[in-house]
Amino acid sequence: MTIPIPYELRDDLYRRPLAAALERLGDMTGFRCVDVGAGGGDVSVALAELCGERGRIYAVDIDPVRRNEIASRAARFSQVVALTQAAEELTLPEAVDLAFCRFLLLAVQEPRLVVERMVATTRPGGWVIIQEPITSAGRVGRSPISMDAPAVRDAEIGAQVLELLSACRVEIREAWVESPAGMGDTPVARYLEAMSGSLVVDEQIILPPLLTAIAKVL
């Protein structure tokens, strides 16, 4: 079964691993989901498209400004509920079928606690999908990409995701690593420019590979 890439993700450089992960879940119609660290809400809206009117998406972010952005972007989806919560304090009014996060654990103080909360809020038989980067494996030419952003607490968190999940009551079903690459004035170069402030067009760029882990809650 091939799931069409939702509109909100078509320009996302990391959309392929996300689309591949969601495809593993099959028909998501009616799913209850939580998007932890929802940011601007792109993934939350994409999940709403996949889950349909019978589904419900909890878009959780610690920043109330982000919550308002999500609410505005998802205004056409009555099933998207925007919440202001720290990921370490994740609490929902119901168990969900899918707990998802991407580019979140690298920024939180207690990634182990966040993973535990994601598992705890997911019903038995439901799914947890985590996507986190391994920044040191990214390259500009032959040099590692430097990740000095103040919000990043652990740029190597992607290398720990399976360990964090294995400590919880889950069965890890699948995991893989995928990375966009390019050369010249491409979307890959523009993404790096947004990350680092400099545009590189004369060297090959391999963006930090994203580790995707899919686990089933026991």
Buried (B, 14 or more C-beta within 10 A) or exposed (E): EEBEBBEBBEEBBBBBBBBBBBEBBEEBEEBBBBBBBBBBBBBBBBBBBBBBEEBBBBBBBBEEEBBEBBBEBBEEBEBBBBBEBBBBEBEBEEBBBBBBBBBBBBBBEBBBBBBBBBBBBBBEEBBBBBBBBBBBBBBBEEEEBEBEEEEBBBBBBBBBBBEBBEEBEBEBEEBEBBBBEBBEEBEBBBBBBEBBEEEBEEEBBBBBBBBBBBBBBE
